[in-house]
Amino acid sequence: MRVETALRASAELGEGPTWDTAAGRLLWVDILASRVHTFDPATGDRTVMATEQHVGAAKPRAGGGVVVNLRDGVGLYEADGRFSWLRRDPVPGRRGNDAAVAPDGALWAGTMYYDETPGGGSLVRLAPDGTATTALDEVTVSNGTGWSPDGTLMYYVDTPTRRIDVFDVRDGGAVVADRRPLVSVEEGAGFPDGLTVDADGCVWVALWDGAAVRRYTPEGVLDRVVPVPVRRPTACAFGGAGLGDLYITTARVGLAAPTPQDGSLLVLPAAGTGLAQPPFAG
């Protein structure tokens, strides 16, 4: 199968696709436009919600609404649109970036500086009650985060390192340890960005400036390369009936002559089988 355009859009920095199983729709964000999008591939219905700050990620919440990783911290939107802060931690020049919900329902939220100051960002675990623990500091561009099917491993990308790293998960999901490289992306192939893990335990990663999505086995062996018709794919997630289709967000920011597909939502039909993503338990 070939990559198709699921939804024509002109996102500046499309990111963070997530399948909302309860609602049967895809969530994704345009970071720099401060927008949270939803898309129902079965009906074509879509919604757009504006946020007051740049939004790095939006994830479903148990009971409805979304949790969002904003410029100044992590916030909660109720189903009726009411907003409240879960953790407000403003730092001048810094914003929230990618985030993911762990099997235990906690949110792992990354930050970065707008100018990509080396080591200026972090990865923080937020328990459902809002208790925050810094898992990683001295991160430059905190990006893709995902877990193995059995929940014993966590995968993570700090984009400028060109690596996908893997950690052991301990203490019921609260702690990660023994960081080591799973994959190093070679020079000239782009930079690893957002990722997802499939039911076979393989890691799919979007390559910024690489015009491709790759699939790596749990041993770090490259076993599939999917070319995409855009230069800057940003992240990927399984969705649709049976979680069989791979949705890919894209960006047009920084491109001198973007094409009509840059910034659109793409899909690779029948790519495999994804894992159901838990909602944030808070």
Buried (B, 14 or more C-beta within 10 A) or exposed (E): EEBEBBBEBBBBBBBBBBBBBEEBBBBBBBBBBBBBBBBBBEEEEBEEBEBEBBBBBBBBBBEEBBBBBBBBBBBBBEEEEEEEEBBEBEBEEBBBBBBBBBBBBBBBBBBBBEEEEEEBBBBBBBBBEEEBEEBBEEBBBBBBBBBBBEEEBBBBBBBBBBBBBBBEBEEEBBEBEEEEEBBEBEEEBBBBBBBBBBEEBBBBBBBBEBBBBBBBBBEEEEEBEBEBBBBBBBBBBBBBEEBBBBBBBBBBBEEEEBEEBBBBBBBBBEBBEBBEBBBBBB
